[in-house]
Amino acid sequence: MQLAMNRGALLASLALLAGVVGHVGADAPKPKPKPKAPAPKPAVPTVPERYERYDVQRLHMHENFDLLRAIERLLIVGKLDDAKRFAAAISEAPDTPAHGPWATHVVTVRDRAAALARATTVEQACRLEASLAGACAGCHLETGVAPDFRVFPVPPDKATLEARMLRHRWAADRIWEGIVIGVDEPWRAGLEVLAAPSLDWGPASSDRAVHARTLQRLADQARRQKMSTVDTRAQVYGEILVACASCHTGKPAATPAAPAAR
């Protein structure tokens, strides 16, 4: 009897102790999880060496092409101040990585662009723009690298002012491309269009008629002569721009400089 009571008390004590232990275990603070290490930041990709040396330079050149073509079109309609701002943008462009073999030509391009930015007349700016195009050509010819331009078909020849102006713009672009990339085909294609007989501008003494004859004569002389040097072609191109700008701005005709065949 006494043994049974002692055993019951012992079991009760063990049960009570187990409950206390379980309770204490439930309330005991759990260890905090270790903070996860921050994920490593992705490495910033470096510019491949080839991109840095060549592609950046190519993008820079295409930007200059766009500016140069815009300068041409601004000068033709007499917007000298706008053209000068674009020329200044070329002359003040920041250095690009690794100019390489064309470093000297880059300096020449900037110097001629700076001279264009200081021009005081449209006529002077037209000739300086042509000289700037020649500087671009000198680089392309020496380094053997030339841009690819998209070629559009020549607009149809109709006896209207609008059709003739479209053809003249197409021709001016071809002449410019022929100089910049040093290729004969677009140069001669542009001259062929400009050398076509002009529209009837009324009295032969009118300024427009005189400008038209001047433009036609310059183009015809240039296509008949073998102009193999960039400087000679650039000189002709400059006089063609002067003739175009004089007609568009209504200025009296001026006697163009006669380029010598080389």
C-alpha positions in Angstrom: 0.0 0.0 0.0 2.7 2.4 1.0 4.8 1.3 -2.0 1.9 2.0 -4.4 1.3 5.4 -2.9 5.0 6.2 -3.2 5.0 5.0 -6.8 2.0 7.1 -7.6 3.6 10.2 -6.0 6.8 9.5 -7.9 4.9 9.3 -11.3 3.0 12.4 -10.4 6.2 14.2 -9.6 7.8 13.0 -12.8 4.7 14.2 -14.8 4.8 17.6 -13.1 8.5 17.9 -13.8 8.0 16.9 -17.4 5.3 19.6 -17.7 7.6 22.2 -16.2 10.5 21.3 -18.4 8.2 21.3 -21.5 6.9 24.7 -20.5 10.3 26.1 -20.0 11.5 24.6 -23.3 8.6 26.2 -25.2 9.3 29.6 -23.7 13.0 29.5 -24.2 14.3 32.0 -26.8 15.1 30.4 -30.1 18.4 31.2 -31.7 18.2 33.9 -34.3 19.0 32.8 -37.8 22.2 34.1 -39.2 21.7 37.0 -41.6 22.1 36.0 -45.2 25.1 37.5 -46.9 24.1 40.2 -49.4 24.0 39.0 -53.0 27.1 40.1 -54.9 26.4 43.0 -57.2 26.8 42.2 -60.8 30.0 43.4 -62.3 29.8 46.5 -64.5 30.5 45.3 -68.0 33.5 46.9 -69.4 33.5 48.3 -73.0 35.3 45.8 -75.2 38.5 47.2 -76.6 37.4 46.8 -80.2 34.3 48.9 -79.5 36.3 51.5 -77.7 38.8 51.9 -80.5 36.7 51.6 -83.6 33.0 51.7 -83.0 33.0 54.8 -80.9 35.1 56.5 -83.6 32.6 55.3 -86.2 29.7 56.8 -84.3 31.6 60.0 -84.0 32.3 60.1 -87.7 28.6 59.5 -88.6 27.6 62.3 -86.3 30.0 64.6 -88.2 28.6 63.4 -91.5 25.1 64.4 -90.3 26.3 67.8 -89.2 28.2 68.4 -92.4 25.3 67.5 -94.6 23.1 69.8 -92.5 25.6 72.6 -92.9 25.4 72.2 -96.7 21.6 72.4 -96.7 21.5 75.4 -94.3 24.0 77.3 -96.4 22.1 76.7 -99.6 19.1 78.5 -98.2 21.3 81.2 -96.6 21.1 80.2 -92.9 24.6 81.2 -92.1 24.3 81.5 -88.3 22.7 78.0 -87.9 25.4 76.5 -90.2 28.1 78.1 -88.1 26.7 76.6 -84.9 26.9 73.2 -86.4 30.4 73.8 -87.6 31.4 74.9 -84.1 29.9 71.6 -82.8 32.3 69.7 -85.0 35.3 71.8 -84.0 34.6 71.5 -80.3 33.7 67.9 -80.0 35.4 66.1 -77.1 38.2 63.7 -77.8 37.2 60.1 -78.6 39.3 57.1 -77.5 42.3 56.1 -79.5 42.2 58.2 -82.7 45.0 55.9 -84.0 46.3 56.5 -87.5 43.7 59.2 -88.2 44.7 61.5 -85.3 46.3 64.0 -87.6 43.2 64.1 -89.9 41.0 64.7 -86.8 43.0 67.9 -86.1 42.6 69.0 -89.7 38.9 68.4 -89.6 38.5 70.4 -86.4 40.7 73.3 -87.7 38.6 73.6 -90.9 35.4 73.3 -89.0 36.6 76.1 -86.7 37.4 78.3 -89.7 33.9 77.6 -91.1 32.4 78.7 -87.7 34.1 82.0 -88.1 32.8 82.7 -91.7 31.3 86.1 -92.2 29.4 85.5 -95.5 27.4 82.6 -97.0 29.8 82.5 -100.0 32.8 82.2 -97.8 31.1 79.5 -95.7 30.2 77.5 -98.8 33.8 77.3 -99.9 35.0 76.5 -96.3 32.3 73.8 -96.0 33.7 72.2 -99.2 37.2 72.4 -97.7 35.9 70.6 -94.6 34.4 67.9 -96.7 37.9 67.5 -98.4 39.5 67.1 -95.0 37.1 64.2 -94.2 38.0 62.6 -97.6 41.7 62.9 -96.9 41.3 60.8 -93.8 39.2 58.2 -95.5 41.6 57.8 -98.5 44.7 57.5 -96.3 43.2 55.0 -93.8 41.3 53.0 -96.4 38.1 53.4 -94.4 35.0 54.9 -96.0 31.3 55.1 -94.9 28.5 53.4 -96.8 25.7 55.8 -97.8 22.3 54.7 -98.8 21.7 55.6 -102.5 18.3 56.8 -103.6 17.3 56.8 -107.3 17.5 60.1 -109.1 14.1 61.9 -109.1 12.4 62.0 -112.5 13.1 65.0 -114.7 10.0 67.1 -115.2 9.5 70.6 -116.4 8.5 72.0 -113.0 10.4 73.9 -110.4 9.7 71.4 -107.6 11.0 68.5 -109.8 14.1 70.4 -110.8 14.9 71.3 -107.1 14.6 67.7 -106.1 17.0 66.6 -108.7 19.5 69.4 -107.7 19.3 68.3 -104.1 19.9 64.7 -105.1 22.9 65.8 -107.3 24.4 67.9 -104.5 24.2 65.0 -102.1 25.9 62.7 -104.7 28.7 65.2 -105.3 29.2 65.6 -101.6 29.4 61.8 -101.1 31.8 61.5 -104.0 34.2 63.9 -102.3 33.8 62.6 -98.7 34.4 58.9 -99.7 36.7 59.6 -102.6 34.6 57.7 -105.1 34.2 58.7 -108.8 30.7 57.3 -109.5 28.6 59.5 -107.2 30.7 62.5 -108.1 30.0 62.2 -111.8 26.3 61.2 -111.3 25.7 64.4 -109.5 27.5 66.5 -112.1 25.5 64.9 -114.9 22.2 66.0 -113.3 23.4 69.6 -112.7 24.8 69.9 -116.2 21.4 69.3 -117.8 19.8 72.3 -119.6 18.1 74.6 -117.1 14.5 75.5 -117.1 13.2 78.7 -118.8 13.8 81.4 -116.2 12.6 84.2 -118.4 14.9 87.0 -119.5 18.5 85.8 -119.9 19.7 88.8 -117.8 17.6 87.9 -114.7 19.5 86.8 -111.6 17.9 83.4 -111.6 18.7 82.8 -115.2 22.3 83.8 -114.6 22.6 81.5 -111.6 21.2 78.6 -113.5 23.7 79.1 -116.3 26.5 79.4 -113.9 25.6 76.2 -112.1 25.2 74.4 -115.4 28.5 75.6 -116.7 30.4 74.6 -113.5 29.0 71.1 -113.6 29.6 70.7 -117.3 33.2 71.8 -117.0 33.8 69.6 -114.0 32.4 66.5 -115.7 34.6 67.0 -118.8 37.8 67.4 -116.8 39.7 64.7 -115.0 39.7 66.0 -111.4 41.5 63.3 -109.5 42.5 65.2 -106.4 40.3 65.9 -103.5 41.2 69.6 -103.3 40.2 70.2 -106.9 36.9 68.5 -106.5 36.3 70.4 -103.2 36.9 73.7 -105.0 34.3 72.9 -107.6 31.9 71.7 -105.0 32.3 75.0 -103.1 31.6 77.1 -106.2 28.5 74.9 -106.9 27.3 75.6 -103.4 27.8 79.3 -103.9 25.8 79.2 -107.1 22.9 77.3 -105.4 22.9 79.6 -102.3 23.0 82.8 -104.5 19.9 81.6 -106.4 18.0 80.5 -103.3 18.8 83.7 -101.4 18.2 86.0 -104.4 21.7 87.5 -104.4 23.2 88.9 -107.6 25.4 86.5 -109.5 29.1 86.5 -108.8 31.9 85.4 -111.0 33.0 82.0 -109.6 36.6 81.0 -109.2 37.7 78.8 -112.1 39.3 75.6 -110.8 42.3 74.3 -112.6 42.2 70.7 -113.9 44.6 68.3 -112.1 
